Amino acid sequence: QVQLVESGGGLVQAGGSLRLSCAASGSIFSINVMGWYRQAPGKQRELVATITSGGSTNYADSVKGRFTISRDNAKNTVFLQMNSLKPEDTAVYYCRAIPRYWGQGTQVTVSS
């Protein structure tokens, strides 16, 4: 079992920044790929970014150049730095230990 706890969400104005954190505990030796996903009201959950244990990253086109995913393997924590936020980034953001485990989500609201 792996437990994931997100933090760092909140309300920010357009153009602002937020940093999300995801702390992992439990059977963390089994984790290779970590990811951030988001789900806006009335929409399907979508991939935002992924990172492997070796540091290789992948981003959705909509966030490239604005968001950065990183991880601290020593602290079992994954981060999502979000800059130049837009109202369309408003969603619940979920951390995922691919493929099995999900966090509870953290709300990000970007006001125009």
KOLGU-4560 file (N, C-alpha, C; in nm, 3 decimals, padded with zeros to 5 digits):
<recs>
<n_xx: 00.083 n_yy: -00.120 n_zz: 00.000 ca_xx: 00.000 ca_yy: 00.000 ca_zz: 00.000 c_xx: 00.087 c_yy: 00.125 c_zz: 00.000 mol: A seq: 1 type: GLN>
<n_xx: 00.039 n_yy: 00.225 n_zz: -00.071 ca_xx: 00.105 ca_yy: 00.355 ca_zz: -00.077 c_xx: 00.001 c_yy: 00.461 c_zz: -00.042 mol: A seq: 2 type: VAL>
<n_xx: 00.040 n_yy: 00.552 n_zz: 00.043 ca_xx: -00.047 ca_yy: 00.664 ca_zz: 00.078 c_xx: 00.013 c_yy: 00.793 c_zz: 00.020 mol: A seq: 3 type: GLN>
<n_xx: -00.074 n_yy: 00.874 n_zz: -00.039 ca_xx: -00.032 ca_yy: 01.000 ca_zz: -00.101 c_xx: -00.113 c_yy: 01.114 c_zz: -00.041 mol: A seq: 4 type: LEU>
<n_xx: -00.044 n_yy: 01.218 n_zz: 00.002 ca_xx: -00.112 ca_yy: 01.333 ca_zz: 00.061 c_xx: -00.066 c_yy: 01.460 c_zz: -00.010 mol: A seq: 5 type: VAL>
<n_xx: -00.162 n_yy: 01.526 n_zz: -00.075 ca_xx: -00.130 ca_yy: 01.650 ca_zz: -00.146 c_xx: -00.149 c_yy: 01.771 c_zz: -00.055 mol: A seq: 6 type: GLU>
<n_xx: -00.078 n_yy: 01.877 n_zz: -00.087 ca_xx: -00.096 ca_yy: 02.005 ca_zz: -00.018 c_xx: -00.052 c_yy: 02.117 c_zz: -00.111 mol: A seq: 7 type: SER>
<n_xx: -00.090 n_yy: 02.238 n_zz: -00.075 ca_xx: -00.042 ca_yy: 02.354 ca_zz: -00.149 c_xx: -00.144 c_yy: 02.421 c_zz: -00.239 mol: A seq: 8 type: GLY>
<n_xx: -00.263 n_yy: 02.363 n_zz: -00.250 ca_xx: -00.365 ca_yy: 02.427 ca_zz: -00.332 c_xx: -00.417 c_yy: 02.554 c_zz: -00.268 mol: A seq: 9 type: GLY>
<n_xx: -00.499 n_yy: 02.627 n_zz: -00.344 ca_xx: -00.556 ca_yy: 02.749 ca_zz: -00.291 c_xx: -00.612 c_yy: 02.836 c_zz: -00.400 mol: A seq: 10 type: GLY>
<n_xx: -00.637 n_yy: 02.961 n_zz: -00.364 ca_xx: -00.693 ca_yy: 03.060 ca_zz: -00.456 c_xx: -00.582 c_yy: 03.158 c_zz: -00.495 mol: A seq: 11 type: LEU>
<n_xx: -00.570 n_yy: 03.182 n_zz: -00.625 ca_xx: -00.467 ca_yy: 03.272 ca_zz: -00.675 c_xx: -00.523 c_yy: 03.350 c_zz: -00.794 mol: A seq: 12 type: VAL>
<n_xx: -00.471 n_yy: 03.469 n_zz: -00.814 ca_xx: -00.514 ca_yy: 03.547 ca_zz: -00.930 c_xx: -00.442 c_yy: 03.499 c_zz: -01.056 mol: A seq: 13 type: GLN>
<n_xx: -00.504 n_yy: 03.523 n_zz: -01.168 ca_xx: -00.442 ca_yy: 03.489 ca_zz: -01.296 c_xx: -00.304 c_yy: 03.554 c_zz: -01.306 mol: A seq: 14 type: ALA>
<n_xx: -00.209 n_yy: 03.474 n_zz: -01.356 ca_xx: -00.071 ca_yy: 03.522 ca_zz: -01.364 c_xx: 00.013 c_yy: 03.485 c_zz: -01.243 mol: A seq: 15 type: GLY>
<n_xx: -00.052 n_yy: 03.438 n_zz: -01.138 ca_xx: 00.018 ca_yy: 03.403 ca_zz: -01.016 c_xx: 00.077 c_yy: 03.263 c_zz: -01.020 mol: A seq: 16 type: GLY>
<n_xx: 00.130 n_yy: 03.222 n_zz: -00.905 ca_xx: 00.198 ca_yy: 03.092 ca_zz: -00.894 c_xx: 00.151 c_yy: 03.017 c_zz: -00.770 mol: A seq: 17 type: SER>
<n_xx: 00.158 n_yy: 02.886 n_zz: -00.780 ca_xx: 00.136 ca_yy: 02.797 ca_zz: -00.667 c_xx: 00.231 c_yy: 02.680 c_zz: -00.678 mol: A seq: 18 type: LEU>
<n_xx: 00.264 n_yy: 02.622 n_zz: -00.565 ca_xx: 00.347 ca_yy: 02.501 ca_zz: -00.563 c_xx: 00.273 c_yy: 02.392 c_zz: -00.487 mol: A seq: 19 type: ARG>
<n_xx: 00.244 n_yy: 02.284 n_zz: -00.557 ca_xx: 00.179 ca_yy: 02.169 ca_zz: -00.496 c_xx: 00.284 c_yy: 02.068 c_zz: -00.451 mol: A seq: 20 type: LEU>
<n_xx: 00.254 n_yy: 02.001 n_zz: -00.340 ca_xx: 00.341 ca_yy: 01.896 ca_zz: -00.289 c_xx: 00.260 c_yy: 01.768 c_zz: -00.272 mol: A seq: 21 type: SER>
<n_xx: 00.328 n_yy: 01.655 n_zz: -00.289 ca_xx: 00.265 ca_yy: 01.525 ca_zz: -00.270 c_xx: 00.363 c_yy: 01.438 c_zz: -00.192 mol: A seq: 22 type: CYS>
<n_xx: 00.327 n_yy: 01.408 n_zz: -00.068 ca_xx: 00.411 ca_yy: 01.325 ca_zz: 00.018 c_xx: 00.365 c_yy: 01.181 c_zz: 00.011 mol: A seq: 23 type: ALA>
<n_xx: 00.458 n_yy: 01.090 n_zz: -00.017 ca_xx: 00.427 ca_yy: 00.948 ca_zz: -00.028 c_xx: 00.478 c_yy: 00.871 c_zz: 00.093 mol: A seq: 24 type: ALA>
<n_xx: 00.400 n_yy: 00.774 n_zz: 00.136 ca_xx: 00.443 ca_yy: 00.687 ca_zz: 00.246 c_xx: 00.391 c_yy: 00.547 c_zz: 00.219 mol: A seq: 25 type: SER>
<n_xx: 00.444 n_yy: 00.450 n_zz: 00.293 ca_xx: 00.403 ca_yy: 00.310 ca_zz: 00.273 c_xx: 00.506 c_yy: 00.237 c_zz: 00.190 mol: A seq: 26 type: GLY>
<n_xx: 00.460 n_yy: 00.156 n_zz: 00.097 ca_xx: 00.547 ca_yy: 00.072 ca_zz: 00.015 c_xx: 00.605 c_yy: 00.154 c_zz: -00.100 mol: A seq: 27 type: SER>
<n_xx: 00.682 n_yy: 00.254 n_zz: -00.066 ca_xx: 00.729 ca_yy: 00.349 ca_zz: -00.166 c_xx: 00.836 c_yy: 00.291 c_zz: -00.256 mol: A seq: 28 type: ILE>
<n_xx: 00.897 n_yy: 00.178 n_zz: -00.217 ca_xx: 00.999 ca_yy: 00.118 ca_zz: -00.302 c_xx: 00.941 c_yy: 00.075 c_zz: -00.436 mol: A seq: 29 type: PHE>
<n_xx: 00.808 n_yy: 00.056 n_zz: -00.438 ca_xx: 00.742 ca_yy: 00.010 ca_zz: -00.561 c_xx: 00.711 c_yy: 00.123 c_zz: -00.658 mol: A seq: 30 type: SER>
<n_xx: 00.734 n_yy: 00.246 n_zz: -00.618 ca_xx: 00.696 ca_yy: 00.359 ca_zz: -00.702 c_xx: 00.806 c_yy: 00.391 c_zz: -00.802 mol: A seq: 31 type: ILE>
<n_xx: 00.771 n_yy: 00.395 n_zz: -00.930 ca_xx: 00.865 ca_yy: 00.441 ca_zz: -01.033 c_xx: 00.818 c_yy: 00.575 c_zz: -01.088 mol: A seq: 32 type: ASN>
<n_xx: 00.700 n_yy: 00.572 n_zz: -01.148 ca_xx: 00.649 ca_yy: 00.693 ca_zz: -01.211 c_xx: 00.546 c_yy: 00.760 c_zz: -01.121 mol: A seq: 33 type: VAL>
<n_xx: 00.563 n_yy: 00.889 n_zz: -01.101 ca_xx: 00.467 ca_yy: 00.971 ca_zz: -01.027 c_xx: 00.407 c_yy: 01.073 c_zz: -01.123 mol: A seq: 34 type: MET>
<n_xx: 00.283 n_yy: 01.109 n_zz: -01.095 ca_xx: 00.219 ca_yy: 01.204 ca_zz: -01.185 c_xx: 00.124 c_yy: 01.297 c_zz: -01.113 mol: A seq: 35 type: GLY>
<n_xx: 00.095 n_yy: 01.408 n_zz: -01.179 ca_xx: -00.010 ca_yy: 01.500 ca_zz: -01.137 c_xx: -00.119 c_yy: 01.499 c_zz: -01.244 mol: A seq: 36 type: TRP>
<n_xx: -00.241 n_yy: 01.490 n_zz: -01.199 ca_xx: -00.358 ca_yy: 01.495 ca_zz: -01.285 c_xx: -00.450 c_yy: 01.605 c_zz: -01.232 mol: A seq: 37 type: TYR>
<n_xx: -00.547 n_yy: 01.645 n_zz: -01.314 ca_xx: -00.643 ca_yy: 01.743 ca_zz: -01.268 c_xx: -00.780 c_yy: 01.714 c_zz: -01.327 mol: A seq: 38 type: ARG>
<n_xx: -00.882 n_yy: 01.759 n_zz: -01.253 ca_xx: -01.018 ca_yy: 01.741 ca_zz: -01.300 c_xx: -01.096 c_yy: 01.868 c_zz: -01.272 mol: A seq: 39 type: GLN>
<n_xx: -01.141 n_yy: 01.932 n_zz: -01.379 ca_xx: -01.223 ca_yy: 02.052 ca_zz: -01.368 c_xx: -01.370 c_yy: 02.012 c_zz: -01.362 mol: A seq: 40 type: ALA>
<n_xx: -01.455 n_yy: 02.098 n_zz: -01.309 ca_xx: -01.598 ca_yy: 02.064 ca_zz: -01.300 c_xx: -01.657 c_yy: 02.029 c_zz: -01.436 mol: A seq: 41 type: PRO>
<n_xx: -01.725 n_yy: 01.916 n_zz: -01.443 ca_xx: -01.789 ca_yy: 01.874 ca_zz: -01.566 c_xx: -01.696 c_yy: 01.817 c_zz: -01.671 mol: A seq: 42 type: GLY>
<n_xx: -01.569 n_yy: 01.800 n_zz: -01.636 ca_xx: -01.472 ca_yy: 01.748 ca_zz: -01.733 c_xx: -01.408 c_yy: 01.619 c_zz: -01.681 mol: A seq: 43 type: LYS>
<n_xx: -01.347 n_yy: 01.546 n_zz: -01.773 ca_xx: -01.276 ca_yy: 01.424 ca_zz: -01.734 c_xx: -01.142 c_yy: 01.459 c_zz: -01.670 mol: A seq: 44 type: GLN>
<n_xx: -01.096 n_yy: 01.368 n_zz: -01.587 ca_xx: -00.964 ca_yy: 01.385 ca_zz: -01.528 c_xx: -00.859 c_yy: 01.375 c_zz: -01.638 mol: A seq: 45 type: ARG>
<n_xx: -00.759 n_yy: 01.462 n_zz: -01.634 ca_xx: -00.658 ca_yy: 01.464 ca_zz: -01.738 c_xx: -00.517 c_yy: 01.469 c_zz: -01.678 mol: A seq: 46 type: GLU>
<n_xx: -00.425 n_yy: 01.416 n_zz: -01.756 ca_xx: -00.285 ca_yy: 01.417 ca_zz: -01.716 c_xx: -00.229 c_yy: 01.558 c_zz: -01.725 mol: A seq: 47 type: LEU>
<n_xx: -00.153 n_yy: 01.597 n_zz: -01.624 ca_xx: -00.083 ca_yy: 01.725 ca_zz: -01.625 c_xx: 00.066 c_yy: 01.704 c_zz: -01.651 mol: A seq: 48 type: VAL>
<n_xx: 00.127 n_yy: 01.615 n_zz: -01.571 ca_xx: 00.270 ca_yy: 01.591 ca_zz: -01.584 c_xx: 00.307 c_yy: 01.461 c_zz: -01.515 mol: A seq: 49 type: ALA>
<n_xx: 00.416 n_yy: 01.399 n_zz: -01.562 ca_xx: 00.469 ca_yy: 01.280 ca_zz: -01.497 c_xx: 00.620 c_yy: 01.293 c_zz: -01.481 mol: A seq: 50 type: THR>
<n_xx: 00.673 n_yy: 01.216 n_zz: -01.387 ca_xx: 00.817 ca_yy: 01.213 ca_zz: -01.366 c_xx: 00.856 c_yy: 01.072 c_zz: -01.321 mol: A seq: 51 type: ILE>
<n_xx: 00.965 n_yy: 01.020 n_zz: -01.379 ca_xx: 01.014 ca_yy: 00.889 ca_zz: -01.340 c_xx: 01.112 c_yy: 00.902 c_zz: -01.223 mol: A seq: 52 type: THR>
<n_xx: 01.148 n_yy: 00.788 n_zz: -01.167 ca_xx: 01.244 ca_yy: 00.789 ca_zz: -01.057 c_xx: 01.379 c_yy: 00.844 c_zz: -01.102 mol: A seq: 53 type: SER>
<n_xx: 01.407 n_yy: 00.832 n_zz: -01.231 ca_xx: 01.531 ca_yy: 00.885 ca_zz: -01.286 c_xx: 01.525 c_yy: 01.031 c_zz: -01.324 mol: A seq: 54 type: GLY>
<n_xx: 01.406 n_yy: 01.090 n_zz: -01.315 ca_xx: 01.392 ca_yy: 01.233 ca_zz: -01.341 c_xx: 01.341 c_yy: 01.270 c_zz: -01.479 mol: A seq: 55 type: GLY>
<n_xx: 01.306 n_yy: 01.173 n_zz: -01.561 ca_xx: 01.249 ca_yy: 01.205 ca_zz: -01.692 c_xx: 01.107 c_yy: 01.258 c_zz: -01.675 mol: A seq: 56 type: SER>
<n_xx: 01.075 n_yy: 01.364 n_zz: -01.749 ca_xx: 00.946 ca_yy: 01.430 ca_zz: -01.731 c_xx: 00.865 c_yy: 01.433 c_zz: -01.860 mol: A seq: 57 type: THR>
<n_xx: 00.735 n_yy: 01.449 n_zz: -01.841 ca_xx: 00.643 ca_yy: 01.458 ca_zz: -01.953 c_xx: 00.532 c_yy: 01.554 c_zz: -01.912 mol: A seq: 58 type: ASN>
<n_xx: 00.487 n_yy: 01.640 n_zz: -02.006 ca_xx: 00.387 ca_yy: 01.742 ca_zz: -01.974 c_xx: 00.275 c_yy: 01.743 c_zz: -02.077 mol: A seq: 59 type: TYR>
<n_xx: 00.158 n_yy: 01.779 n_zz: -02.030 ca_xx: 00.049 ca_yy: 01.809 ca_zz: -02.122 c_xx: 00.083 c_yy: 01.936 c_zz: -02.198 mol: A seq: 60 type: ALA>
<n_xx: 00.039 n_yy: 01.944 n_zz: -02.322 ca_xx: 00.070 ca_yy: 02.062 ca_zz: -02.404 c_xx: 00.019 c_yy: 02.190 c_zz: -02.339 mol: A seq: 61 type: ASP>
<n_xx: -00.093 n_yy: 02.181 n_zz: -02.270 ca_xx: -00.155 ca_yy: 02.299 ca_zz: -02.212 c_xx: -00.075 c_yy: 02.363 c_zz: -02.099 mol: A seq: 62 type: SER>
<n_xx: 00.021 n_yy: 02.289 n_zz: -02.042 ca_xx: 00.098 ca_yy: 02.342 ca_zz: -01.929 c_xx: 00.246 c_yy: 02.354 c_zz: -01.959 mol: A seq: 63 type: VAL>
<n_xx: 00.289 n_yy: 02.310 n_zz: -02.076 ca_xx: 00.432 ca_yy: 02.317 ca_zz: -02.110 c_xx: 00.481 c_yy: 02.461 c_zz: -02.103 mol: A seq: 64 type: LYS>
<n_xx: 00.596 n_yy: 02.479 n_zz: -02.041 ca_xx: 00.654 ca_yy: 02.612 ca_zz: -02.027 c_xx: 00.603 c_yy: 02.689 c_zz: -01.907 mol: A seq: 65 type: GLY>
<n_xx: 00.496 n_yy: 02.641 n_zz: -01.843 ca_xx: 00.440 ca_yy: 02.709 ca_zz: -01.726 c_xx: 00.453 c_yy: 02.626 c_zz: -01.598 mol: A seq: 66 type: ARG>
<n_xx: 00.438 n_yy: 02.494 n_zz: -01.611 ca_xx: 00.443 ca_yy: 02.405 ca_zz: -01.496 c_xx: 00.573 c_yy: 02.324 c_zz: -01.498 mol: A seq: 67 type: PHE>
<n_xx: 00.622 n_yy: 02.293 n_zz: -01.379 ca_xx: 00.741 ca_yy: 02.210 ca_zz: -01.366 c_xx: 00.718 c_yy: 02.104 c_zz: -01.259 mol: A seq: 68 type: THR>
<n_xx: 00.736 n_yy: 01.978 n_zz: -01.297 ca_xx: 00.727 ca_yy: 01.869 ca_zz: -01.201 c_xx: 00.866 c_yy: 01.830 c_zz: -01.155 mol: A seq: 69 type: ILE>
<n_xx: 00.880 n_yy: 01.799 n_zz: -01.027 ca_xx: 01.009 ca_yy: 01.757 ca_zz: -00.973 c_xx: 00.984 c_yy: 01.661 c_zz: -00.858 mol: A seq: 70 type: SER>
<n_xx: 01.088 n_yy: 01.594 n_zz: -00.815 ca_xx: 01.072 ca_yy: 01.500 ca_zz: -00.703 c_xx: 01.197 c_yy: 01.500 c_zz: -00.618 mol: A seq: 71 type: ARG>
<n_xx: 01.176 n_yy: 01.477 n_zz: -00.490 ca_xx: 01.284 ca_yy: 01.461 ca_zz: -00.394 c_xx: 01.274 c_yy: 01.318 c_zz: -00.344 mol: A seq: 72 type: ASP>
<n_xx: 01.354 n_yy: 01.229 n_zz: -00.402 ca_xx: 01.344 ca_yy: 01.087 ca_zz: -00.368 c_xx: 01.379 c_yy: 01.061 c_zz: -00.222 mol: A seq: 73 type: ASN>
<n_xx: 01.469 n_yy: 01.140 n_zz: -00.167 ca_xx: 01.509 ca_yy: 01.120 ca_zz: -00.028 c_xx: 01.393 c_yy: 01.149 c_zz: 00.067 mol: A seq: 74 type: ALA>
<n_xx: 01.306 n_yy: 01.244 n_zz: 00.026 ca_xx: 01.192 ca_yy: 01.282 ca_zz: 00.110 c_xx: 01.061 c_yy: 01.223 c_zz: 00.059 mol: A seq: 75 type: LYS>
<n_xx: 01.070 n_yy: 01.141 n_zz: -00.046 ca_xx: 00.950 ca_yy: 01.075 ca_zz: -00.101 c_xx: 00.841 c_yy: 01.176 c_zz: -00.132 mol: A seq: 76 type: ASN>
<n_xx: 00.880 n_yy: 01.284 n_zz: -00.195 ca_xx: 00.787 ca_yy: 01.394 ca_zz: -00.223 c_xx: 00.799 c_yy: 01.436 c_zz: -00.369 mol: A seq: 77 type: THR>
<n_xx: 00.685 n_yy: 01.463 n_zz: -00.428 ca_xx: 00.678 ca_yy: 01.513 ca_zz: -00.565 c_xx: 00.616 c_yy: 01.653 c_zz: -00.561 mol: A seq: 78 type: VAL>
<n_xx: 00.667 n_yy: 01.741 n_zz: -00.646 ca_xx: 00.621 ca_yy: 01.879 ca_zz: -00.648 c_xx: 00.566 c_yy: 01.915 c_zz: -00.786 mol: A seq: 79 type: PHE>
<n_xx: 00.478 n_yy: 02.011 n_zz: -00.787 ca_xx: 00.433 ca_yy: 02.071 ca_zz: -00.912 c_xx: 00.436 c_yy: 02.222 c_zz: -00.895 mol: A seq: 80 type: LEU>
<n_xx: 00.534 n_yy: 02.284 n_zz: -00.958 ca_xx: 00.544 ca_yy: 02.430 ca_zz: -00.957 c_xx: 00.460 c_yy: 02.483 c_zz: -01.072 mol: A seq: 81 type: GLN>
<n_xx: 00.363 n_yy: 02.566 n_zz: -01.040 ca_xx: 00.271 ca_yy: 02.618 ca_zz: -01.141 c_xx: 00.287 c_yy: 02.770 c_zz: -01.149 mol: A seq: 82 type: MET>
<n_xx: 00.332 n_yy: 02.818 n_zz: -01.264 ca_xx: 00.352 ca_yy: 02.961 ca_zz: -01.287 c_xx: 00.258 c_yy: 03.010 c_zz: -01.397 mol: A seq: 83 type: ASN>
<n_xx: 00.242 n_yy: 03.140 n_zz: -01.405 ca_xx: 00.157 ca_yy: 03.200 ca_zz: -01.508 c_xx: 00.020 c_yy: 03.133 c_zz: -01.514 mol: A seq: 84 type: SER>
<n_xx: -00.038 n_yy: 03.116 n_zz: -01.399 ca_xx: -00.166 ca_yy: 03.043 ca_zz: -01.391 c_xx: -00.277 c_yy: 03.117 c_zz: -01.464 mol: A seq: 85 type: LEU>
<n_xx: -00.367 n_yy: 03.037 n_zz: -01.523 ca_xx: -00.480 ca_yy: 03.088 ca_zz: -01.599 c_xx: -00.610 c_yy: 03.038 c_zz: -01.535 mol: A seq: 86 type: LYS>
<n_xx: -00.720 n_yy: 03.108 n_zz: -01.557 ca_xx: -00.848 ca_yy: 03.060 ca_zz: -01.502 c_xx: -00.881 c_yy: 02.917 c_zz: -01.546 mol: A seq: 87 type: PRO>
<n_xx: -00.840 n_yy: 02.879 n_zz: -01.665 ca_xx: -00.867 ca_yy: 02.744 ca_zz: -01.712 c_xx: -00.784 c_yy: 02.637 c_zz: -01.643 mol: A seq: 88 type: GLU>
<n_xx: -00.689 n_yy: 02.677 n_zz: -01.558 ca_xx: -00.615 ca_yy: 02.581 ca_zz: -01.476 c_xx: -00.693 c_yy: 02.543 c_zz: -01.350 mol: A seq: 89 type: ASP>
<n_xx: -00.806 n_yy: 02.609 n_zz: -01.327 ca_xx: -00.887 ca_yy: 02.578 ca_zz: -01.210 c_xx: -00.936 c_yy: 02.434 c_zz: -01.215 mol: A seq: 90 type: THR>
<n_xx: -00.906 n_yy: 02.359 n_zz: -01.108 ca_xx: -00.941 ca_yy: 02.217 ca_zz: -01.104 c_xx: -00.901 c_yy: 02.161 c_zz: -00.968 mol: A seq: 91 type: ALA>
<n_xx: -00.944 n_yy: 02.039 n_zz: -00.944 ca_xx: -00.888 ca_yy: 01.961 ca_zz: -00.833 c_xx: -00.767 c_yy: 01.887 c_zz: -00.889 mol: A seq: 92 type: VAL>
<n_xx: -00.653 n_yy: 01.903 n_zz: -00.823 ca_xx: -00.530 ca_yy: 01.841 ca_zz: -00.868 c_xx: -00.500 c_yy: 01.717 c_zz: -00.783 mol: A seq: 93 type: TYR>
<n_xx: -00.471 n_yy: 01.608 n_zz: -00.851 ca_xx: -00.448 ca_yy: 01.480 ca_zz: -00.786 c_xx: -00.305 c_yy: 01.431 c_zz: -00.812 mol: A seq: 94 type: TYR>
<n_xx: -00.247 n_yy: 01.378 n_zz: -00.710 ca_xx: -00.118 ca_yy: 01.310 ca_zz: -00.721 c_xx: -00.145 c_yy: 01.162 c_zz: -00.746 mol: A seq: 95 type: CYS>
<n_xx: -00.059 n_yy: 01.101 n_zz: -00.825 ca_xx: -00.078 ca_yy: 00.959 ca_zz: -00.856 c_xx: 00.057 c_yy: 00.887 c_zz: -00.857 mol: A seq: 96 type: ARG>
<n_xx: 00.059 n_yy: 00.773 n_zz: -00.789 ca_xx: 00.171 ca_yy: 00.679 ca_zz: -00.800 c_xx: 00.126 c_yy: 00.578 c_zz: -00.905 mol: A seq: 97 type: ALA>
<n_xx: 00.171 n_yy: 00.599 n_zz: -01.027 ca_xx: 00.121 ca_yy: 00.524 ca_zz: -01.141 c_xx: 00.160 c_yy: 00.378 c_zz: -01.129 mol: A seq: 98 type: ILE>
<n_xx: 00.068 n_yy: 00.283 n_zz: -01.152 ca_xx: -00.069 ca_yy: 00.307 ca_zz: -01.194 c_xx: -00.175 c_yy: 00.300 c_zz: -01.085 mol: A seq: 99 type: PRO>
<n_xx: -00.140 n_yy: 00.257 n_zz: -00.963 ca_xx: -00.245 ca_yy: 00.214 ca_zz: -00.872 c_xx: -00.298 c_yy: 00.317 c_zz: -00.775 mol: A seq: 100 type: ARG>
<n_xx: -00.214 n_yy: 00.409 n_zz: -00.729 ca_xx: -00.252 ca_yy: 00.487 ca_zz: -00.611 c_xx: -00.277 c_yy: 00.633 c_zz: -00.645 mol: A seq: 101 type: TYR>
<n_xx: -00.379 n_yy: 00.688 n_zz: -00.576 ca_xx: -00.418 ca_yy: 00.828 ca_zz: -00.595 c_xx: -00.423 c_yy: 00.898 c_zz: -00.460 mol: A seq: 102 type: TRP>
<n_xx: -00.392 n_yy: 01.026 n_zz: -00.461 ca_xx: -00.417 ca_yy: 01.110 ca_zz: -00.344 c_xx: -00.560 c_yy: 01.156 c_zz: -00.341 mol: A seq: 103 type: GLY>
<n_xx: -00.592 n_yy: 01.234 n_zz: -00.239 ca_xx: -00.730 ca_yy: 01.277 ca_zz: -00.220 c_xx: -00.763 c_yy: 01.403 c_zz: -00.299 mol: A seq: 104 type: GLN>
<n_xx: -00.663 n_yy: 01.471 n_zz: -00.349 ca_xx: -00.683 ca_yy: 01.589 ca_zz: -00.431 c_xx: -00.672 c_yy: 01.718 c_zz: -00.352 mol: A seq: 105 type: GLY>
<n_xx: -00.632 n_yy: 01.823 n_zz: -00.422 ca_xx: -00.625 ca_yy: 01.956 ca_zz: -00.362 c_xx: -00.680 c_yy: 02.057 c_zz: -00.464 mol: A seq: 106 type: THR>
<n_xx: -00.763 n_yy: 02.148 n_zz: -00.416 ca_xx: -00.831 ca_yy: 02.242 ca_zz: -00.504 c_xx: -00.739 c_yy: 02.358 c_zz: -00.542 mol: A seq: 107 type: GLN>
<n_xx: -00.734 n_yy: 02.387 n_zz: -00.670 ca_xx: -00.665 ca_yy: 02.506 ca_zz: -00.721 c_xx: -00.769 c_yy: 02.591 c_zz: -00.794 mol: A seq: 108 type: VAL>
<n_xx: -00.782 n_yy: 02.715 n_zz: -00.751 ca_xx: -00.876 ca_yy: 02.807 ca_zz: -00.813 c_xx: -00.800 c_yy: 02.932 c_zz: -00.859 mol: A seq: 109 type: THR>
<n_xx: -00.814 n_yy: 02.963 n_zz: -00.988 ca_xx: -00.746 ca_yy: 03.079 ca_zz: -01.046 c_xx: -00.853 c_yy: 03.180 c_zz: -01.087 mol: A seq: 110 type: VAL>
<n_xx: -00.850 n_yy: 03.296 n_zz: -01.027 ca_xx: -00.949 ca_yy: 03.399 ca_zz: -01.057 c_xx: -00.898 c_yy: 03.492 c_zz: -01.166 mol: A seq: 111 type: SER>
<n_xx: -00.992 n_yy: 03.541 n_zz: -01.245 ca_xx: -00.954 ca_yy: 03.629 ca_zz: -01.358 c_xx: -00.953 c_yy: 03.775 c_zz: -01.316 mol: A seq: 112 type: SER>
</recs>
